[in-house]
Amino acid sequence: MNPNPIVAFLPLILMLTISLVLAIVIAKKKGKNVFLWGLLSVIPLVNMFAILLLASSTDSKVLKDIEELKEQITELKKDI
């Protein structure tokens, strides 16, 4: 008896769906290209490394805060 092809690929489809959702959420938080990271997250084996790389990148909010602090330091130096 041959198994139903959809049932055979169900674990892969489930894992790729979880990977896709995870990559989209992290990419939005990090300020990265959601389409690119979503695409990379559905390629088997590549998705593990892509999500690790994405998760280890700096948040866009942190980068924005650093830039604001640099501007404040520059303004303070001008006042002295």
PAMI-21033 format. One record per atom (N, C-alpha, C): residue in one letter; atom name; x, y, z. Coordinates in nm, 2 decimals. Example, Ala and Ser with C-alpha at 12.3 -4.5 7.8 and 13.67 -1.06 7.14 Angstrom:
<rs>
r resn=a&name=N&px=1.32&py=-0.57&pz=0.78
r resn=a&name=CA&px=1.23&py=-0.45&pz=0.78
r resn=a&name=C&px=1.32&py=-0.33&pz=0.78
r resn=s&name=N&px=1.28&py=-0.22&pz=0.71
r resn=s&name=CA&px=1.37&py=-0.11&pz=0.71
r resn=s&name=C&px=1.29&py=0.00&pz=0.79
</rs>
This chain:
<rs>
r resn=m&name=N&px=0.08&py=-0.12&pz=0.00
r resn=m&name=CA&px=0.00&py=0.00&pz=0.00
r resn=m&name=C&px=0.09&py=0.13&pz=0.00
r resn=n&name=N&px=0.07&py=0.21&pz=-0.09
r resn=n&name=CA&px=0.14&py=0.34&pz=-0.11
r resn=n&name=C&px=0.08&py=0.44&pz=-0.02
r resn=p&name=N&px=0.16&py=0.51&pz=0.06
r resn=p&name=CA&px=0.11&py=0.62&pz=0.14
r resn=p&name=C&px=0.07&py=0.74&pz=0.06
r resn=n&name=N&px=-0.02&py=0.82&pz=0.11
r resn=n&name=CA&px=-0.07&py=0.94&pz=0.04
r resn=n&name=C&px=0.05&py=1.04&pz=0.04
r resn=p&name=N&px=0.08&py=1.09&pz=-0.08
r resn=p&name=CA&px=0.20&py=1.18&pz=-0.09
r resn=p&name=C&px=0.18&py=1.31&pz=0.00
r resn=i&name=N&px=0.07&py=1.36&pz=0.02
r resn=i&name=CA&px=0.05&py=1.47&pz=0.11
r resn=i&name=C&px=0.09&py=1.44&pz=0.25
r resn=v&name=N&px=0.04&py=1.32&pz=0.29
r resn=v&name=CA&px=0.07&py=1.27&pz=0.43
r resn=v&name=C&px=0.22&py=1.25&pz=0.44
r resn=a&name=N&px=0.29&py=1.20&pz=0.34
r resn=a&name=CA&px=0.43&py=1.18&pz=0.34
r resn=a&name=C&px=0.51&py=1.31&pz=0.36
r resn=f&name=N&px=0.46&py=1.42&pz=0.30
r resn=f&name=CA&px=0.53&py=1.54&pz=0.30
r resn=f&name=C&px=0.48&py=1.64&pz=0.41
r resn=l&name=N&px=0.38&py=1.59&pz=0.49
r resn=l&name=CA&px=0.33&py=1.67&pz=0.60
r resn=l&name=C&px=0.43&py=1.72&pz=0.70
r resn=p&name=N&px=0.52&py=1.64&pz=0.75
r resn=p&name=CA&px=0.62&py=1.69&pz=0.84
r resn=p&name=C&px=0.71&py=1.80&pz=0.78
r resn=l&name=N&px=0.75&py=1.78&pz=0.66
r resn=l&name=CA&px=0.83&py=1.88&pz=0.59
r resn=l&name=C&px=0.75&py=2.01&pz=0.58
r resn=i&name=N&px=0.63&py=2.00&pz=0.53
r resn=i&name=CA&px=0.55&py=2.12&pz=0.51
r resn=i&name=C&px=0.52&py=2.19&pz=0.65
r resn=l&name=N&px=0.50&py=2.12&pz=0.75
r resn=l&name=CA&px=0.48&py=2.17&pz=0.88
r resn=l&name=C&px=0.61&py=2.25&pz=0.93
r resn=m&name=N&px=0.72&py=2.18&pz=0.92
r resn=m&name=CA&px=0.85&py=2.24&pz=0.96
r resn=m&name=C&px=0.88&py=2.37&pz=0.88
r resn=l&name=N&px=0.86&py=2.36&pz=0.75
r resn=l&name=CA&px=0.89&py=2.48&pz=0.67
r resn=l&name=C&px=0.79&py=2.60&pz=0.70
r resn=t&name=N&px=0.67&py=2.56&pz=0.73
r resn=t&name=CA&px=0.57&py=2.67&pz=0.77
r resn=t&name=C&px=0.61&py=2.73&pz=0.90
r resn=i&name=N&px=0.66&py=2.66&pz=1.00
r resn=i&name=CA&px=0.71&py=2.71&pz=1.12
r resn=i&name=C&px=0.83&py=2.80&pz=1.10
r resn=s&name=N&px=0.92&py=2.75&pz=1.01
r resn=s&name=CA&px=1.04&py=2.82&pz=0.98
r resn=s&name=C&px=1.01&py=2.95&pz=0.91
r resn=l&name=N&px=0.91&py=2.95&pz=0.82
r resn=l&name=CA&px=0.87&py=3.07&pz=0.75
r resn=l&name=C&px=0.81&py=3.18&pz=0.84
r resn=v&name=N&px=0.72&py=3.14&pz=0.93
r resn=v&name=CA&px=0.66&py=3.23&pz=1.02
r resn=v&name=C&px=0.77&py=3.29&pz=1.12
r resn=l&name=N&px=0.86&py=3.20&pz=1.17
r resn=l&name=CA&px=0.96&py=3.25&pz=1.25
r resn=l&name=C&px=1.05&py=3.35&pz=1.18
r resn=a&name=N&px=1.09&py=3.32&pz=1.06
r resn=a&name=CA&px=1.18&py=3.41&pz=0.98
r resn=a&name=C&px=1.11&py=3.55&pz=0.96
r resn=i&name=N&px=0.98&py=3.54&pz=0.93
r resn=i&name=CA&px=0.91&py=3.67&pz=0.90
r resn=i&name=C&px=0.90&py=3.76&pz=1.02
r resn=v&name=N&px=0.87&py=3.69&pz=1.14
r resn=v&name=CA&px=0.86&py=3.77&pz=1.26
r resn=v&name=C&px=0.99&py=3.83&pz=1.30
r resn=i&name=N&px=1.10&py=3.75&pz=1.29
r resn=i&name=CA&px=1.23&py=3.80&pz=1.33
r resn=i&name=C&px=1.28&py=3.91&pz=1.23
r resn=a&name=N&px=1.25&py=3.89&pz=1.10
r resn=a&name=CA&px=1.30&py=3.99&pz=1.00
r resn=a&name=C&px=1.23&py=4.12&pz=1.02
r resn=k&name=N&px=1.10&py=4.12&pz=1.05
r resn=k&name=CA&px=1.03&py=4.25&pz=1.08
r resn=k&name=C&px=1.09&py=4.32&pz=1.20
r resn=k&name=N&px=1.12&py=4.24&pz=1.30
r resn=k&name=CA&px=1.18&py=4.30&pz=1.42
r resn=k&name=C&px=1.32&py=4.35&pz=1.40
r resn=k&name=N&px=1.40&py=4.29&pz=1.31
r resn=k&name=CA&px=1.53&py=4.33&pz=1.28
r resn=k&name=C&px=1.54&py=4.43&pz=1.18
r resn=g&name=N&px=1.43&py=4.46&pz=1.11
r resn=g&name=CA&px=1.43&py=4.56&pz=1.00
r resn=g&name=C&px=1.49&py=4.51&pz=0.87
r resn=k&name=N&px=1.48&py=4.38&pz=0.85
r resn=k&name=CA&px=1.54&py=4.32&pz=0.73
r resn=k&name=C&px=1.43&py=4.30&pz=0.62
r resn=n&name=N&px=1.48&py=4.26&pz=0.51
r resn=n&name=CA&px=1.39&py=4.23&pz=0.39
r resn=n&name=C&px=1.31&py=4.10&pz=0.43
r resn=v&name=N&px=1.18&py=4.11&pz=0.45
r resn=v&name=CA&px=1.10&py=4.00&pz=0.49
r resn=v&name=C&px=1.09&py=3.90&pz=0.38
r resn=f&name=N&px=1.07&py=3.94&pz=0.25
r resn=f&name=CA&px=1.06&py=3.85&pz=0.14
r resn=f&name=C&px=1.18&py=3.76&pz=0.13
r resn=l&name=N&px=1.30&py=3.82&pz=0.13
r resn=l&name=CA&px=1.43&py=3.75&pz=0.12
r resn=l&name=C&px=1.45&py=3.65&pz=0.23
r resn=w&name=N&px=1.43&py=3.69&pz=0.35
r resn=w&name=CA&px=1.45&py=3.60&pz=0.46
r resn=w&name=C&px=1.34&py=3.49&pz=0.47
r resn=g&name=N&px=1.22&py=3.52&pz=0.42
r resn=g&name=CA&px=1.11&py=3.43&pz=0.42
r resn=g&name=C&px=1.15&py=3.32&pz=0.31
r resn=l&name=N&px=1.20&py=3.37&pz=0.20
r resn=l&name=CA&px=1.24&py=3.27&pz=0.09
r resn=l&name=C&px=1.35&py=3.18&pz=0.14
r resn=l&name=N&px=1.45&py=3.24&pz=0.20
r resn=l&name=CA&px=1.56&py=3.16&pz=0.25
r resn=l&name=C&px=1.52&py=3.06&pz=0.36
r resn=s&name=N&px=1.41&py=3.09&pz=0.43
r resn=s&name=CA&px=1.37&py=3.00&pz=0.54
r resn=s&name=C&px=1.29&py=2.88&pz=0.49
r resn=v&name=N&px=1.25&py=2.88&pz=0.37
r resn=v&name=CA&px=1.18&py=2.76&pz=0.32
r resn=v&name=C&px=1.27&py=2.67&pz=0.23
r resn=i&name=N&px=1.39&py=2.70&pz=0.22
r resn=i&name=CA&px=1.49&py=2.61&pz=0.15
r resn=i&name=C&px=1.55&py=2.52&pz=0.26
r resn=p&name=N&px=1.52&py=2.39&pz=0.25
r resn=p&name=CA&px=1.58&py=2.30&pz=0.35
r resn=p&name=C&px=1.73&py=2.31&pz=0.36
r resn=l&name=N&px=1.78&py=2.29&pz=0.48
r resn=l&name=CA&px=1.92&py=2.30&pz=0.52
r resn=l&name=C&px=1.96&py=2.45&pz=0.53
r resn=v&name=N&px=1.93&py=2.53&pz=0.43
r resn=v&name=CA&px=1.96&py=2.67&pz=0.43
r resn=v&name=C&px=1.89&py=2.74&pz=0.54
r resn=n&name=N&px=1.77&py=2.70&pz=0.56
r resn=n&name=CA&px=1.68&py=2.77&pz=0.66
r resn=n&name=C&px=1.74&py=2.77&pz=0.80
r resn=m&name=N&px=1.81&py=2.66&pz=0.84
r resn=m&name=CA&px=1.87&py=2.66&pz=0.97
r resn=m&name=C&px=1.97&py=2.77&pz=0.99
r resn=f&name=N&px=2.06&py=2.78&pz=0.89
r resn=f&name=CA&px=2.17&py=2.88&pz=0.89
r resn=f&name=C&px=2.11&py=3.02&pz=0.87
r resn=a&name=N&px=2.01&py=3.04&pz=0.79
r resn=a&name=CA&px=1.95&py=3.17&pz=0.76
r resn=a&name=C&px=1.89&py=3.22&pz=0.89
r resn=i&name=N&px=1.81&py=3.14&pz=0.96
r resn=i&name=CA&px=1.74&py=3.19&pz=1.08
r resn=i&name=C&px=1.85&py=3.22&pz=1.19
r resn=l&name=N&px=1.95&py=3.14&pz=1.20
r resn=l&name=CA&px=2.05&py=3.17&pz=1.30
r resn=l&name=C&px=2.12&py=3.30&pz=1.27
r resn=l&name=N&px=2.15&py=3.32&pz=1.14
r resn=l&name=CA&px=2.22&py=3.45&pz=1.10
r resn=l&name=C&px=2.12&py=3.57&pz=1.12
r resn=l&name=N&px=2.00&py=3.55&pz=1.09
r resn=l&name=CA&px=1.90&py=3.65&pz=1.11
r resn=l&name=C&px=1.88&py=3.68&pz=1.26
r resn=a&name=N&px=1.87&py=3.58&pz=1.34
r resn=a&name=CA&px=1.85&py=3.60&pz=1.48
r resn=a&name=C&px=1.96&py=3.67&pz=1.55
r resn=s&name=N&px=2.09&py=3.64&pz=1.50
r resn=s&name=CA&px=2.20&py=3.70&pz=1.56
r resn=s&name=C&px=2.23&py=3.84&pz=1.51
r resn=s&name=N&px=2.16&py=3.89&pz=1.42
r resn=s&name=CA&px=2.18&py=4.03&pz=1.37
r resn=s&name=C&px=2.12&py=4.13&pz=1.47
r resn=t&name=N&px=2.17&py=4.25&pz=1.46
r resn=t&name=CA&px=2.12&py=4.36&pz=1.56
r resn=t&name=C&px=1.99&py=4.41&pz=1.52
r resn=d&name=N&px=1.90&py=4.44&pz=1.62
r resn=d&name=CA&px=1.77&py=4.49&pz=1.60
r resn=d&name=C&px=1.78&py=4.63&pz=1.54
r resn=s&name=N&px=1.68&py=4.67&pz=1.45
r resn=s&name=CA&px=1.68&py=4.80&pz=1.40
r resn=s&name=C&px=1.66&py=4.91&pz=1.50
r resn=k&name=N&px=1.59&py=4.88&pz=1.61
r resn=k&name=CA&px=1.56&py=4.97&pz=1.72
r resn=k&name=C&px=1.69&py=5.00&pz=1.79
r resn=v&name=N&px=1.78&py=4.90&pz=1.81
r resn=v&name=CA&px=1.90&py=4.92&pz=1.88
r resn=v&name=C&px=1.99&py=5.01&pz=1.79
r resn=l&name=N&px=2.00&py=4.99&pz=1.66
r resn=l&name=CA&px=2.08&py=5.07&pz=1.57
r resn=l&name=C&px=2.03&py=5.21&pz=1.57
r resn=k&name=N&px=1.90&py=5.23&pz=1.57
r resn=k&name=CA&px=1.84&py=5.37&pz=1.58
r resn=k&name=C&px=1.88&py=5.44&pz=1.71
r resn=d&name=N&px=1.87&py=5.37&pz=1.82
r resn=d&name=CA&px=1.91&py=5.42&pz=1.95
r resn=d&name=C&px=2.06&py=5.46&pz=1.95
r resn=i&name=N&px=2.14&py=5.38&pz=1.89
r resn=i&name=CA&px=2.29&py=5.41&pz=1.89
r resn=i&name=C&px=2.31&py=5.54&pz=1.81
r resn=e&name=N&px=2.24&py=5.55&pz=1.69
r resn=e&name=CA&px=2.26&py=5.67&pz=1.61
r resn=e&name=C&px=2.21&py=5.80&pz=1.69
r resn=e&name=N&px=2.10&py=5.78&pz=1.76
r resn=e&name=CA&px=2.06&py=5.90&pz=1.84
r resn=e&name=C&px=2.16&py=5.94&pz=1.95
r resn=l&name=N&px=2.22&py=5.84&pz=2.01
r resn=l&name=CA&px=2.32&py=5.86&pz=2.11
r resn=l&name=C&px=2.44&py=5.93&pz=2.05
r resn=k&name=N&px=2.48&py=5.89&pz=1.94
r resn=k&name=CA&px=2.59&py=5.95&pz=1.87
r resn=k&name=C&px=2.56&py=6.10&pz=1.84
r resn=e&name=N&px=2.44&py=6.13&pz=1.79
r resn=e&name=CA&px=2.40&py=6.26&pz=1.77
r resn=e&name=C&px=2.40&py=6.35&pz=1.89
r resn=q&name=N&px=2.36&py=6.29&pz=2.00
r resn=q&name=CA&px=2.36&py=6.36&pz=2.13
r resn=q&name=C&px=2.50&py=6.39&pz=2.18
r resn=i&name=N&px=2.59&py=6.30&pz=2.16
r resn=i&name=CA&px=2.73&py=6.32&pz=2.20
r resn=i&name=C&px=2.79&py=6.43&pz=2.12
r resn=t&name=N&px=2.76&py=6.43&pz=1.99
r resn=t&name=CA&px=2.82&py=6.53&pz=1.90
r resn=t&name=C&px=2.77&py=6.67&pz=1.94
r resn=e&name=N&px=2.64&py=6.68&pz=1.97
r resn=e&name=CA&px=2.58&py=6.81&pz=2.02
r resn=e&name=C&px=2.65&py=6.85&pz=2.15
r resn=l&name=N&px=2.67&py=6.76&pz=2.24
r resn=l&name=CA&px=2.73&py=6.79&pz=2.37
r resn=l&name=C&px=2.87&py=6.84&pz=2.35
r resn=k&name=N&px=2.95&py=6.78&pz=2.26
r resn=k&name=CA&px=3.08&py=6.82&pz=2.23
r resn=k&name=C&px=3.09&py=6.96&pz=2.17
r resn=k&name=N&px=2.99&py=7.00&pz=2.09
r resn=k&name=CA&px=2.98&py=7.13&pz=2.03
r resn=k&name=C&px=2.96&py=7.24&pz=2.14
r resn=d&name=N&px=2.88&py=7.20&pz=2.24
r resn=d&name=CA&px=2.85&py=7.29&pz=2.35
r resn=d&name=C&px=2.97&py=7.32&pz=2.44
r resn=i&name=N&px=3.06&py=7.23&pz=2.45
r resn=i&name=CA&px=3.18&py=7.25&pz=2.54
r resn=i&name=C&px=3.28&py=7.34&pz=2.48
</rs>
